[in-house]
Structure formats: structure tokens, C-alpha cells
């Protein structure tokens, strides 16, 4: 992103994952992060005849007569190529095409995750700009857009410009324009808060690479005067008449000035944009800037100056960085997925300045609005309210998908580059909202809130290899302090065998020799003495049962939450936990099922009640609906059965109907109905045609099961039969947070459940 390269060794102080964890994630199961999924059934011979020969001839002939029909009959209209030669990979330098592939796969994944845009990574083994252009220019028939990535300057300018001239689909170099758009959005709001007009604002940019030049060009297009933008590189200010280290792109941004150094350029400047290296900006330089200086220190992984250092020098400054652990992150993921989404949906022939400016203004406007609750809870311990610490939207704001693409699409239409009209922007916005699963954003918001409010979590089975790995990941992610229960020598030996280092901040407690045993045993005896337990029974449990010991730690306030279940059955683990922790209201398990197409569905009860009665079912429904709402979903609760509204009859549906009646009496504020079969609950069209009286206005997203047997069959079978991901069962209703994972859970599942346990502890 600049002409200064970052050190190729990642900064371990800012890393949330270890190198070993990253390698394991990429190698686990099917290597890499991508695979091809079919969108049509190909089961029978007839299916094959329709999809391939002879049926495929029909769309071929139609497209031959009218090329625009390729958008109707193929994936072209939702397909982007992510292309690199690996000459500027992240901050790591020229790693080559093959080594860039993990990054390109990741970029494809981000397109899908944030905007439901499909993609393919193409890594070209050439550093010659002519060869690169010649490879890409012939790809237009296959793709709706080209996203160029990690190509060093100045070749990136040549490649993008030539491809834009040659191709009739959008060509976008994200390292340039993505950074520029998000930074421009932040500057719009920072200027608003400090009472500045862009036309008269003085900007200094440190770094003269692709992103820096793109920032300068976009801000010029938005009304900033060229003479008010001073750019610096490693040799100082780009001034008119300078010859050393110059090229045609730098020369275009040279200005008449007597300043020759960054420090001289910043004297009296309003804004600093850093796209360079750590430490490039000093406190003395900031002190010399104008009142209420605006500082965008965007070098990664470490900014040109930290927010703490900047505010110590100038308490009146507004500062943004490229880091997610500081407010105001300039994050490209706020831009490129949504920009391409809008461009693709109106079949734009290019992404022009009007579309980039529309994206920047849309982002700026969104930051000024009230933040949804599920996003506000992730605000690093502070409320996300428009102001100096919140000038750029959170990357997981669910409104991004319905705002930025609409603005981009409308700008494409106005500027004449759209080949498909945007008839109803409001309807388009609603369609965009339905593309993504709000719960996925909410889960990341949960993780961010835990990072902002770290907690002590007891890992009861601390000698197990997977548990140790999860505890290390928990610590590295910044979620809090893991407490491993086990023998120190066994844990140390296991860590050594893994070839990793136990990070500082992980505690080890041996239940048998702990100095807290007597205190825990006395407390447990006072609690259980009228339930048939002698003191020696309680002491033996505390000494020998790690679940009891861990639960006592949580009950006595020595830890905030606990995790167990990896090596023992759910019922055995729960029995140990319940020795020290009571239920508050109904105790039940809630499983989250995330499917690629249908989104998130919550299933309850998946852990406790074999045959719940009507009152229990109603309580489970109410608590599950509240959880759905916290995840950003509009709860629609279906009580499931083999029967649908009395057909066929049986004994089980009666309790479900009684639960519905109880909710009627309670006047709850969410949609619910039942009893009904699963297909009726999930298929809105079927429900509308056969049961128009049903109260649900859309597919159910909370499924209340009639019994534990059905819940287990559903949640255990579906992940093996489909691509759905399950999280849980999450134990709900305990007096203190405790989570029990399925026996043999993987490291990621352990980490997710530990994070959810920590999240439950916040605010207690």
C-alpha cells in the first residue's frame, strides 16, 4: 500500500492467532478455504440432460443471439475473479503468485461472507505487466467483475488502467480504491465533527504507493483542492521540480511548496493520512498540526503512531487506524464486497468515481445513525455513538448490505454505466437484506464484546490436548484468562509434545492440592448437607471431580465461567456442574444451526428435557425468542411435531397446543404457532397455501422440539447430511455461566463455547 515495505515477520503482540493455529485451520479437512457447490440438483439422468447435453444447448443458443442473456442463464452476474501475481502480498512483500493463493482464497471468502458474491481466485505467475494484462483481458465472458489484489506499484496502475480500457466489466484494484473509499468515508465524518470543509482542508499523505495515490485522487474528485494535498515518500515531499525517485504517478501529485520533509509539511496541516510504516509520525509533528487534527494512521500491523501516543500529544485529535482493536478501523471489507454487489446487480461496465464517492458517502451516513443493539454491544466497552471514536461503521453492521450496494447501483445508473435499470431501490434494499444471515454478524459482535470485556474461564478438563489448544487460542484471541484444571506436570508435558509455548496469562490449578479445597468443600457441604452429603463426601468431590471443583470456582467468584464436556458425557458433566450451580428459571439447551442458504435456526431444547410439559415448552420458547432477538433475528417460533394443527392426532401435540395457549395468555411480543411439521414451519409457500391462518409471517427461525429424542436426531444428523454448521447446545438458565461441549469436540468448537460462556458472564 506504500513504497515502504513492512517487516515480513508478523507482530506477535497484535496477533490474535498463532502461526500454528493458522496452518492447522488451512490444512484441516479439505485443504484451503474454497470448494465448488452446485446450485441445481444433479441426481437423475433427467437432471443431467437438462444441465448438460442435450439441454444445455438451449441457453447456449440464446446467449449466442443475445449476449446479455448470459446474466440470466449463467453465474456471470454474481461471479468475480480475484487476481494477483503476489508482488505485494499483505505487508509481506513479493512472495510470488503461488504464495499469494491463501490470501486470494480469503478474499473470495470475504466476498461471499459479506455480500453473497461468488468468486474464484486466479494467481498469475508473471511480474510482467504486459503478460498480466494479456492473461486477464480475455476473461470477460466468465466473470461479472475483476478484483485485482496485492500487485506492487507502479505496475498496478498500468495494469488496472489498461484492463479498464479493454474490458466491459468492472476492474477494481482494492488495495488502491478500497482503502481510499473507506478512508474518505471516515474523513467526511471527521471533517463534519471538526467543522471543516473539504475544499479548504489541508491534507498530508505519508507514502506514495497505490493506496496513497488512490486516496489523493478520490479526495480530489470529492472536492479537495490539489494544492492542499501534500504527498511524501521515503525521500521527503513530492514537490514540483523534484526528480529523485519520481515517476509519472508521483509527479501528478507534486505541488508547489517549500516543505521538504514530513515534519515541515505537517506544520499547520489539518489531516494526516499514513500509508507507510510504524513510527513515521511523532508527537512533535502532531503538536505542529492545526486545531482538532485528524489523523488516519493506517499502516499495518502497527500504525504510524498509536492512538494513545497521539492523544497524549493532542487530546483534541480524531484518530483512525487499520487495527480492529482500536476505534475507527479503516477496513477494506467495508468497501469492496458491497461495491461489487451494487455494480454486479445493475450490470455496470466499470466502477467509476461517482460510484466510489457514493460508497464513501453511504458509509459516512451510516455511521451517523443509531447502531443496532447486536452491533452496539461489540463497542470495545463503549457505546457506538457517532463521534470522535465512531466515525466509520463497524464491519459487522448488518445494515451495510442494504445501504452501500444501493448507493453504488444508483450512482452507476445516474452516471450511465449501468446496463440494467434499478426500478425499485427500496425493494432492492430488502432483497439485499435477505441475502445474508444477521446471526453470523451478531456472533462476531459477541466475540468483539468479549475482547472488550475479557473474563476468567475455567477449562475443567485441562490435561486434554484439544482443551489446551483451545485455552491457548482463547488467550491469544484476547478473550480473557483461561484457567486449566489439571496436574501441572501433565499439562506441561502435553504442551511440550505439541511443540507450542504456553502463553503468559494461562493459569493451572490442580484440584487435588489446591489451597482453595477446604473453602470449596465447606461451602459445598453447607449447600448439600440436607441432601444426604457428609463433609467428607464434599471434600472428596472437590478433590477428585474437576467439574465440581471448576463449578465451585465459578460459584465462589474465583472465575467467571466454565467449560467442560470434552472427555465426559453431557449428563455426567452436567451432574458435576449442578452440584455447585443452580438453575434460574427453566434450564435447557439451545443449538444454533447455520445453513448456507436458509440462514440461522435456533433449536430447543437439545440437552435437558426428555418430554417437556406445556409450561416448560412455553418458557423455552420465550427464552429462545429473546436469544434470537439478541442475535439480530426477528423471532418466529414454531412448535414442531409429526402433526400439523391436529392432523394426525396424537398425545404429544396436545402439550404443544397447550404451550401456545399459555403464550396467548402471557401476551408475548414475538410470533409463534404450532403444532406443525418441520416442512410447514420452514416453507412459507406451503404454509400459505394449506394453512393461511398460521400466525407466522415468514420461515420459522426458532424450532421448539416436542422432546429430547427428536431434538437429538435433528441436530446430530443435519450437520452430517448437509453443509450446515452447528453451535451448541448452549446451556441456558444456570445461575452462573457454564457450557458443556459434546464429547470429542474440536478446538474451534471448544473456543466458540468458551467465548459464549465468557459472553454470558458479562454484566453479571
Secondary structure, 3 states (H helix, E strand, C coil): CCCCCCCCCCCCCCCCCCHHHHHHHHHCCCCCCCCCCCCCCCCCHHHHHHHCCCCHHHHHHHHHHCHHHHHHHCCHHHEEEEEECCCCECCCECCCHHHHHHHHHHHHHHHHHHHCCEEEEEECCCCCHHHHHHHHCCCCCCCCEEEECCCCCCHHHHHHHHHHHHCCCEEEEHHHHHHHHHHHHHHHHHHHHCCCCHHHCCEEEECCCHHHHHHHHHHHHCCCCHHHEEEEECCEECECCCCCCCCHHHHCCCECCCCCCHHHHHCCCCEEEECCCCCCCCHHHHHCCCCCCEEEECCCCCCCCCHHHHHHHCCCCEEEECCCCCCCECCHHHCHHHHHHHHHHCCCCCCCHHHHHHHHHHHHHHHCCCCCHHHHCCCCCCCCCCECCECCCCCCCCCHHHHHHHHHHHHHHHCCCCCCCCCCHHHHHHHHHHHCCHHHHHHHHHHHHHHHCCEEEEECCCCCHHHHHHHHHHHHCCCEEEEEECCHHHHHHHHHHHCCCCCCCCEEECCCCCCCHHHHHHHHHHHHHHHCCCHHHHHHHHHHCHHHHHHHHHHCCCCCEEEECCCCCHHHHHHHHHCCCCEEEEEEEEEEEEECCCEEEEEECCCCCCCCCHHHHHHHHHHHHHHHHHCCCCCEEEEECCCECCECCCCHHHHHHHHHHHHHHHCCCCEEEEEECHHHHHCHHHHHHHCCCCCCCCCCCEEECCCHHHHHHHHHHHHHHCCCEEEEEEEEEECCCEEECCCCCCHHHHHHHHHHHHHHHCCC
